Amino acid sequence: MKLLLDEHIWPGIAALVQQMIPAADAESIHGFCGGRLMNSDDCVILHEAHLAGRVLVTYDLNTIPALLQEMAAANEEHSGVIFISSQSFAQNDHHRIARALAELLRDEAGAVWTNRVMFVSAPRGGWNQQIESHPTVDSV
């Protein structure tokens, strides 16, 4: 699974995820497509993410859910959306968000994400080393 972090997520989280899982493919919208998607409409971002096979990671619970409903009604596909709830994560808790995304990447390796939507769960904790070196736990 390849991740695209939206503009409201600190761009350094992509690098943190890659430190935890060196094979991870996480990119911030700040650098994706040369940064030209910054401040773009959500539909444009989802379309470009889909063309690149990237799952969008976002805090946006105001406009993305309605857009996903419109896309479903029009039989338009997307490459997946992962929501980060501000009730579960402070926006400045970068390491905790990165750990949660890294756990999700590890747990969902090989999964098909087309048209899939989910909330990322808080990390299980105790991750002082690379996540790949720890045993898998069933729940995310």
N, C-alpha and C positions, 0 to 999 in steps of 0.2 A: 504494500500500500504506500502510495506517495502522498505526502501531505502538502497542502497550501494553507499557510497561516494568513488570516485576513489582516487588514491594516491596523486593527485595534489590538492586536496581539504583538507583544514586543518581539522584534525580528530575531533577537538573540536566542529565543526559545528554539528555533530551528537548529542552531549549532549545539545547544545543550542536548537536544534529543539525539543528535548525531554523535555526541560524546558518549552518551549512554548506550546507544546501539550504533556502532560505526557503519553498519550497512544501511542505516535508515536514510530515506530520501525525504527530507523535510525542507521546505523553502518558504520564505516569507514573501508576501505579495509585494513588499518593498523592492525586491530584486527580481521577482518573477516577470518575465516578458520585459525586462529592462525597466521595471517599475511603472510602465505605462498604464497599468490597471488601477493605480492609486486613485481613489475617489471615483471610480467607475460605478455604474449601476450594478446592483447585485446580479441581475440576469446576465450581464456581460461577464462578470467574474465567474459565475457558475458555468457559463458556456466555455470560457477559456480554460477553466480548471478541467472540465470534461474532455476537451480536446487534448489536454496534456495528461489525462488519466490521473488527475490529482483529486483527493478528497479535501474539501474545504473545511477548515477548522475556524470556528467563529464564536463570538459572544452574542451575535445579533439574533435575539429572539423576537425582535419587533417586526422585521420585514422578511427575513428568510423563510419562516414557516409558511406565510401566505404565498410567497413566490414558489415554494416547493409544491403547494397545493395546485397552483395554476399550471405548473409544469406537468404534474401528474394528470390533470384534466386534459391537457393537450398532448398527452403521450410523449412528452419530451423527457429524455433521460439526463441524468447527472451522474457524476462519479462518486457521490456520497457526500454527506455533511456530518461533521462532528461538532456538536454544540458544547461550549464550556459555559456553565452557569456561574454568574457572578455571586450567587448564593453559596456555591461550593468552593469557589476559588477567588481570591483577591487578584485583581489584574496585575499587581506587582509581585505576586508570589511565583516568580519565574521558574525556579527549580521544581516546585511542586507541580506546576502545570506541565513542565517538560517530563517529569517522572511519570505522570499520569498518561501522557501521550506515548511515551516509550513503552509503558506496560501494555497499552492498547495495541501498539504496533506488534509487540511480541506475541500477545495473546491472539491477535487476529491475522497473523501471518498467513498468507495464502487465501484469505477470505475474499469473496466477491463483494464489492462495495457499490456496484451500480444501483442507484436509486435508494440506497440505504441511508438512514438517519439515526443518530444516537447521541446521547449525552455521555461525555467522558466522566468516569467516576474518579473520586479522590484516589490518589496512589495508596497502595497498601503499606508503604513505609519500609524502612530498613534498607534502602537502596543506596549504599555508599560506594558501590562499585558498578561496573557495567551491568546492565540489566540482563544481558544474555547469559551471564554466569550464574544466575539464580534460578531455582526451580519454578516451574509454572504453577500458578494457582488458578483454579477454575473460574472464579468470578472476576469481572472487570470492575 
